[in-house]
Amino acid sequence: MVVMKKIEKPSEKDREDFISKGSQTPADVKKKDENEWTNILIRIKKSALKQVDERVESRMGMWRTGWILEAIQEKLDADI
């Protein structure tokens, strides 16, 4: 048996509040702090990932992502 529930419509005030919040413009997006994090998808050979995991296992408290970020930072620092 299907039970239908009556959905209440938002009040005029709720609608106005929602509309007044607005959205981000392209200029707002450009202003964002460049230190914010983002996600990326990478392809890596299984053999290279195995080597990364071996090194990660030897460091207590280190995760794969942390190790990769550290390696990227070392490479960036070396190229300066």
Secondary structure, 3 states (H helix, E strand, C coil): CCCCCCCCCCCHHHHHHHHHHCCCCHHHHHHCCCCCCCCCCCCCCHHHHHHHHHHHHCCCCCCHHHHHHHHHHHHHHHCC
